[in-house]
Amino acid sequence: MEAKVMNRKLNYRAVKRVLAVLAFAVGLNLAWAIRLQASGNVEVREQDGVLVVTGDDSDNNIIIQEGGLVTGRGGTTVNGTVQGVIRDVVIRMRGGDDFVRIDAGPGTTIFRNLKIETGMGDDMIEILGVRVTDETQIDTGDGNDILFIDGVRTPFGFSRSGFTGNFALETGSGRDLFEFHNAIFRGEVDVRLGFGIDGACGFEDSEFERPDLVRFDGGPPSGFPGDGIVNAGLEFTIIDFEDFPDDCSFLGGRDI
């Protein structure tokens, strides 16, 4: 497939997107691409077993691990304490170009409900080796966003990400990418990537136990090459996508 390069004014966001693509290309973690520019303050509190994480309008960079441990990186500070058992997680990052990672840490991280809202901006979300037993709701808002889901190696073996209940993703307007690997989706899956050049891939090494309840909607196409999806299969409901025999390199948020 021939890549199309467009001239554009060099700015911070463009540079950050380039770094993000390079990070994926060499198999590195995305966090390094933005951590030097991270800033702002994140508030953390616990309420009746719910971990509530609230960002500001700066470019926040945080990691959430087992037990509700929240760590800020690259200039992002975290205020607040968490006591008690965490069952649910609610993340509201507001504006800014945010990075949020939720990973299994040294063990297996299990939450009952997971809700993430990153607001307007070019946001990146990583979910690594995490299991959610009930509802998963992710809204990245407008901007060029990436949601990356994968398993992770722990001292106890390889931990796959798993979603037992309904999984819903809405990305809003912008160039968005949903990439997932080593994930198990046991219930309904509703993915709406909104207006813009979007992409979805990862079907080869992930499982969908209810393919009749799986829906991927690319939203209105916008420009070349349009919304792309890689090896989705015929058993799913696929709307406003083109089938790309690709590896995600030129899809959605990767196509800068």
C-alpha positions as CSV (number, residue, x, y, z in Angstrom):
1,M,0.0,0.0,0.0
2,E,1.4,3.4,-1.0
3,A,1.7,5.9,1.8
4,K,0.5,9.4,1.2
5,V,2.6,12.2,2.8
6,M,1.1,15.6,3.4
7,N,3.0,18.8,4.3
8,R,2.0,20.3,7.5
9,K,3.2,22.8,10.1
10,L,5.6,21.2,12.6
11,N,4.2,21.5,16.1
12,Y,4.4,19.7,19.5
13,R,1.4,17.4,18.8
14,A,2.8,16.3,15.4
15,V,6.2,15.5,17.0
16,K,4.5,13.5,19.7
17,R,2.5,11.5,17.2
18,V,5.7,10.7,15.3
19,L,7.4,9.5,18.5
20,A,4.3,7.3,19.3
21,V,4.5,5.6,15.9
22,L,8.2,5.0,16.2
23,A,7.6,3.5,19.7
24,F,5.1,1.0,18.3
25,A,7.3,0.2,15.3
26,V,10.2,-1.0,17.5
27,G,8.0,-2.7,20.0
28,L,8.5,-0.2,22.9
29,N,6.0,1.1,25.3
30,L,4.1,4.2,24.3
31,A,4.7,6.1,27.5
32,W,8.2,7.3,26.6
33,A,6.9,9.2,23.6
34,I,5.1,11.8,25.8
35,R,6.5,11.5,29.3
36,L,9.0,14.4,28.8
37,Q,6.1,16.7,28.2
38,A,3.8,15.4,30.9
39,S,2.6,17.8,33.6
40,G,-0.4,18.7,35.7
41,N,-2.0,17.3,38.8
42,V,-4.2,14.3,39.3
43,E,-6.5,13.8,42.3
44,V,-7.1,10.4,43.7
45,R,-9.8,9.3,46.2
46,E,-11.7,6.2,47.3
47,Q,-15.4,6.2,47.9
48,D,-17.2,3.0,48.9
49,G,-14.8,0.7,47.1
50,V,-14.6,3.0,44.0
51,L,-11.2,4.4,42.9
52,V,-11.9,7.9,41.5
53,V,-9.1,9.5,39.5
54,T,-9.5,13.1,38.2
55,G,-7.1,14.8,36.0
56,D,-6.8,18.4,34.9
57,D,-6.4,20.3,31.6
58,S,-2.7,19.6,31.4
59,D,-1.0,16.6,29.7
60,N,-1.3,14.1,32.5
61,N,0.7,10.8,32.6
62,I,-0.3,8.1,35.1
63,I,-0.1,4.4,35.8
64,I,-2.7,2.5,37.8
65,Q,-1.9,-0.9,39.3
66,E,-3.3,-3.5,41.6
67,G,-4.9,-2.2,44.7
68,G,-5.6,1.2,43.2
69,L,-1.9,2.4,43.3
70,V,-1.7,5.5,41.1
71,T,1.7,6.8,40.1
72,G,2.4,10.0,38.2
73,R,5.3,10.3,35.7
74,G,7.1,12.9,33.7
75,G,6.1,15.9,35.9
76,T,2.6,14.7,36.7
77,T,1.9,14.8,40.4
78,V,-0.7,12.6,42.2
79,N,-2.5,13.9,45.3
80,G,-4.7,11.8,47.6
81,T,-4.7,8.5,49.3
82,V,-6.6,5.2,48.8
83,Q,-7.6,2.9,51.7
84,G,-9.7,-0.2,51.5
85,V,-10.5,-2.7,48.8
86,I,-10.9,-1.2,45.3
87,R,-13.6,-2.9,43.2
88,D,-14.4,-0.2,40.6
89,V,-12.3,2.3,38.8
90,V,-13.6,5.7,37.4
91,I,-11.1,7.8,35.5
92,R,-11.9,11.4,34.3
93,M,-8.8,13.0,32.7
94,R,-10.6,16.1,31.4
95,G,-8.5,18.1,28.7
96,G,-4.9,17.8,27.6
97,D,-3.0,15.1,25.8
98,D,-3.1,12.4,28.4
99,F,-1.5,9.0,28.9
100,V,-3.2,6.4,31.1
101,R,-1.9,2.9,31.7
102,I,-3.7,0.3,33.8
103,D,-1.7,-2.8,34.2
104,A,-1.5,-6.0,36.3
105,G,1.6,-5.0,38.1
106,P,3.2,-8.0,39.8
107,G,0.0,-10.0,39.9
108,T,-3.5,-10.2,38.4
109,T,-5.5,-7.0,38.6
110,I,-9.3,-7.6,38.7
111,F,-11.9,-4.8,38.8
112,R,-15.6,-5.1,38.8
113,N,-16.3,-2.0,36.6
114,L,-14.0,0.2,34.7
115,K,-14.9,3.6,33.3
116,I,-12.5,5.9,31.5
117,E,-13.1,9.4,30.1
118,T,-10.0,11.2,28.7
119,G,-11.8,14.3,27.3
120,M,-10.6,16.4,24.4
121,G,-7.0,15.9,23.3
122,D,-4.7,13.4,21.8
123,D,-4.9,10.6,24.3
124,M,-3.3,7.2,24.8
125,I,-4.7,4.4,26.9
126,E,-3.0,1.1,27.7
127,I,-4.8,-1.7,29.4
128,L,-2.3,-4.5,30.1
129,G,-3.2,-7.8,31.7
130,V,-6.3,-6.4,33.5
131,R,-9.6,-8.3,34.0
132,V,-13.0,-6.6,34.3
133,T,-15.9,-8.7,35.5
134,D,-18.8,-6.4,34.8
135,E,-18.9,-3.2,32.7
136,T,-16.1,-1.6,30.7
137,Q,-16.9,1.9,29.3
138,I,-14.2,4.0,27.6
139,D,-14.8,7.4,26.0
140,T,-11.7,9.2,24.6
141,G,-13.5,12.3,23.4
142,D,-12.4,14.3,20.4
143,G,-8.8,14.1,19.3
144,N,-6.3,11.6,17.8
145,D,-6.6,8.8,20.3
146,I,-5.1,5.3,20.7
147,L,-6.5,2.5,22.9
148,F,-4.1,-0.4,23.2
149,I,-5.0,-3.6,25.0
150,D,-2.7,-6.5,25.5
151,G,-1.6,-9.2,28.0
152,V,1.4,-8.8,30.2
153,R,4.0,-11.2,31.7
154,T,4.0,-11.3,35.5
155,P,6.0,-13.4,38.0
156,F,3.1,-15.9,37.9
157,G,3.0,-16.3,34.2
158,F,1.4,-14.5,31.3
159,S,-1.8,-12.6,32.1
160,R,-4.3,-11.9,29.4
161,S,-6.7,-8.9,29.5
162,G,-10.3,-10.1,29.9
163,F,-13.7,-8.4,29.8
164,T,-16.6,-10.5,31.1
165,G,-19.4,-8.0,30.8
166,N,-20.2,-5.4,28.2
167,F,-17.3,-3.6,26.6
168,A,-18.1,-0.2,25.1
169,L,-15.6,2.2,23.3
170,E,-16.5,5.6,21.9
171,T,-13.7,7.8,20.5
172,G,-15.4,10.9,19.1
173,S,-13.9,12.9,16.2
174,G,-10.3,12.5,15.1
175,R,-7.8,9.9,13.9
176,D,-8.3,7.0,16.3
177,L,-6.9,3.5,16.6
178,F,-8.2,0.6,18.7
179,E,-5.5,-2.1,18.8
180,F,-5.9,-5.2,21.0
181,H,-3.9,-8.4,21.5
182,N,-4.2,-11.4,23.8
183,A,-7.6,-10.2,25.0
184,I,-10.8,-12.2,25.8
185,F,-14.2,-10.5,25.3
186,R,-16.9,-12.7,26.8
187,G,-19.9,-10.4,26.4
188,E,-21.3,-7.7,24.1
189,V,-18.7,-5.5,22.4
190,D,-19.8,-2.1,21.0
191,V,-17.0,0.0,19.3
192,R,-17.8,3.4,17.8
193,L,-14.8,5.2,16.4
194,G,-16.6,8.3,15.3
195,F,-15.8,10.8,12.6
196,G,-12.3,10.7,11.1
197,I,-9.7,8.2,9.7
198,D,-9.9,5.4,12.2
199,G,-8.6,1.8,12.5
200,A,-9.1,-1.4,14.4
201,C,-7.0,-4.5,14.6
202,G,-6.0,-7.5,16.7
203,F,-8.6,-10.1,15.9
204,E,-6.0,-12.8,15.1
205,D,-4.8,-13.3,18.7
206,S,-7.9,-12.2,20.7
207,E,-11.1,-14.1,21.5
208,F,-14.8,-13.0,21.2
209,E,-17.1,-15.5,22.9
210,R,-20.2,-13.9,21.6
211,P,-19.5,-12.8,18.0
212,D,-23.2,-12.2,17.4
213,L,-22.9,-9.4,19.9
214,V,-19.8,-7.8,18.5
215,R,-20.2,-4.5,16.6
216,F,-17.5,-2.3,15.2
217,D,-18.6,1.0,13.7
218,G,-15.9,3.2,12.0
219,G,-18.2,6.2,11.7
220,P,-18.2,8.6,8.7
221,P,-15.0,8.2,6.6
222,S,-12.9,11.3,6.3
223,G,-10.1,11.5,3.6
224,F,-7.6,8.9,2.4
225,P,-7.2,6.1,3.3
226,G,-10.5,5.9,5.2
227,D,-11.5,3.7,8.1
228,G,-9.6,0.4,8.1
229,I,-10.1,-2.9,9.9
230,V,-7.7,-5.9,9.8
231,N,-8.9,-9.5,9.5
232,A,-12.2,-9.0,11.4
233,G,-13.9,-12.0,10.1
234,L,-17.5,-12.4,8.8
235,E,-19.2,-13.3,12.1
236,F,-19.1,-9.8,13.4
237,T,-21.2,-6.7,12.6
238,I,-18.8,-4.3,10.8
239,I,-20.0,-0.9,9.7
240,D,-18.2,1.8,7.7
241,F,-14.8,0.0,7.6
242,E,-12.6,-1.2,4.7
243,D,-10.8,-4.5,5.1
244,F,-7.1,-3.8,5.3
245,P,-4.6,-6.7,4.8
246,D,-2.2,-4.8,7.1
247,D,-0.6,-4.8,10.5
248,C,-2.1,-1.6,11.8
249,S,0.8,0.5,10.7
250,F,-1.3,2.8,8.5
251,L,-4.5,2.7,10.4
252,G,-6.2,5.4,12.4
253,G,-4.0,7.1,14.9
254,R,-0.9,5.5,13.3
255,D,-1.4,7.3,10.0
256,I,0.2,10.7,10.6
